[in-house]
């Protein structure tokens, strides 16, 4: 069974979070075959410099989809 290495866990404001490197390591443990991304919204003044991206991770037994956003 795949497990997140304790080195990839950080504590912020009393809560534990897995780092990006930890998620990538876990994905490789689960047989990561590829990652596809699609830009849904480019940052601009009109949208407060918010970028929105859709991502799909392809692993041995299926796919995982997600949407994320970021801004300054």
C-alpha positions in Angstrom: 0.0 0.0 0.0 1.3 3.5 -0.9 2.2 5.7 2.1 3.2 9.4 2.4 6.8 9.6 3.7 6.9 11.7 7.0 9.5 13.9 5.4 6.8 15.2 3.1 4.5 16.3 5.8 4.6 19.9 7.2 2.6 21.5 10.0 1.0 24.9 9.5 -1.2 26.5 12.1 -1.6 23.2 14.0 -2.6 21.2 10.9 -0.6 18.7 8.9 -0.3 19.0 5.2 1.4 16.9 2.5 3.8 18.9 0.3 3.7 18.9 -3.5 6.8 16.6 -3.5 4.9 14.2 -1.2 1.9 14.1 -3.5 4.2 13.5 -6.5 6.0 10.7 -4.6 2.7 9.1 -3.7 1.5 9.4 -7.4 4.7 7.6 -8.5 4.1 4.9 -5.9 0.6 4.4 -7.4 2.1 4.0 -10.9 1.9 7.6 -12.3 1.9 7.4 -16.1 1.4 11.1 -16.9 -0.2 14.4 -16.0 -2.2 16.6 -18.4 -3.1 20.2 -17.7 -5.5 22.7 -19.3 -5.5 26.4 -18.7 -9.1 27.5 -18.1 -8.4 31.1 -17.2 -5.3 33.2 -17.6 -4.6 35.8 -15.0 -5.5 39.4 -15.9 -6.5 42.7 -14.3 -10.2 41.9 -14.9 -10.1 38.7 -12.8 -7.8 39.9 -10.0 -4.8 38.1 -11.6 -6.5 34.7 -10.9 -5.3 31.7 -12.9 -7.5 28.6 -13.1 -6.1 25.2 -14.3 -7.7 21.8 -14.8 -5.4 18.8 -14.2 -5.7 15.1 -14.8 -3.2 12.5 -13.4 -3.1 9.2 -15.2 -2.2 6.2 -13.0 -2.1 2.4 -13.7 -5.7 1.9 -12.5 -7.5 5.1 -13.7 -7.5 8.8 -13.7 -7.8 11.6 -11.1 -9.2 15.0 -12.1 -9.0 18.3 -10.3 -9.3 22.1 -10.7 -7.1 24.6 -8.9 -6.7 28.3 -8.8 -4.0 30.7 -7.8 -3.5 34.5 -7.5 -1.1 36.9 -5.8 
